[in-house]
Amino acid sequence: MTAAQPIAHSSPLSLPPMLPSHGPWGHIPELRQDNLGLFTRAWRECGPMARVSFGFLTPIFVFDARAVKHILVDKQQHYSKQTRGYDALRMLLGQGLVTSEGALWKRQRRIAQPAFHKDRIAKMVDTMRIASCDLVERWAPWADGQTEIDAAEEMMRITLRMAGETLCGVDMSDESSEFGRGVAVMLKFFRKKISTPLPLHWKLPTAQQRRSDQALEAMDRIVHEIIDERFRSGVHGDDLLGMFMSARDAETGESMDRTQLRDELMTMLSAGHETTANAMAWTLYLLSKHPAVLRQLEQEVDALLDRPGDAPTLDQLKSLTYADQVLSESMRLFPPVWAVARRAEIDDEILGYSIPKDSYTVMCSWVVHRDPDLWENPEGFDPDRFSPERLAAAKRRGRIRTAYFPFAAGPRKCIGDAFARTEALVLLAAIVRAYRVELCPHQKIVPEGSVTLRPRDGVRVTLRRR
């Protein structure tokens, strides 16, 4: 994959080039059929920035790491989340940390930040270890090299348990299927909703609309039950939910109402398991296709953990350097947050192009992470590119920070990125120590870009004991 050279500008403030399209709805049919392919084609044909036509909207796709830094870091105060995609997300998450802005977001971020400090995450490792060991034990009857399981579905189940226990002190194992199915239904609904030219608030009496309504009702019920039980107990606790319940506004002294608590908990449970689960599913997929990388990872894990069934302790996590590189490289090829949208609140200029006020800009890590000007052999799976030596060399060559942004970047970077990485490391080490995960033949693994990057039809695997 090679990016096109930037198209010559007719003036210093020309608009980015328009990607050719056909029909009254422009690129909407292509967006619905293969949105990752659309972003890739726009990059190949137009270069670092491209305009596309979505009916009445003309968003600007951004594929240059410098432009990403401009929008998400340098001028982030001039680019808001008042976009069509975030409006659709608010239908699920309300005004949680992912979707809120301004004073509300700043207040909620200050409250939530201590829950994700390193010392707090360290206390969560034991919970992650127990859940990982339970998964290894649960898989034991299937480890015959023949029984097929869906690794993506299994990762959704275990990461939701971890999120529930660590963030709100609730074992959601019994609810995991219902909540997880609800998230899956809502993400499919999200993708269709943002690709329709109709107003977002319109509800048509379709089967998909009914399924999404039912899914949201079920998820709301689960979240409200968790909140109500905490109030009934009379003890707030010191986890994230407890922090939100105990918080008081510095000016008014008011606490969060149940609606705000619902929004924050829905956000944390949804985002807190979805991103990690997808990262793990893609990592297991890549390891099954690259035996040399798998062998090196097994050597590191075997030297650390005494026997199958173990999971790393907090101190042992520091020794999982190659495992950390594997995860980083997996998230380069399959970034959990594969696209990030913002709306320009001022007239701006980026790379010599005019960015009019109210323009939607969409930064695509799926493409930036494959830019050959930034990454050697960009389509290859090479965890060593994240070794300290090679990272230092890339920095000396001038590669900027936003060449890699699997969880966005800047002040609105995902608050739980360190939590997700810790969780994934514990889980990956436990799985690799116990089993050889092998990809089932005759299946087509297709990445699907919704809010996160999922394997569309799962990842079918078999297990062998090690």
Helices and strands as residue ranges (DSSP letters): H 28-46, E 49-51, E 60-62, H 65-69, I 70-74, G 76-78, E 79-80, H 84-93, H 102-112, G 113-116, H 118-139, G 140-142, E 149-150, H 151-168, H 176-194, H 207-233, H 240-246, H 258-289, H 291-304, H 314-317, H 321-333, E 339-344, E 348-350, E 353-355, E 360-364, H 365-368, G 383-386, H 388-396, G 401-403, G 410-412, H 417-434, E 435-439, E 447-449, E 453-455, E 460-465
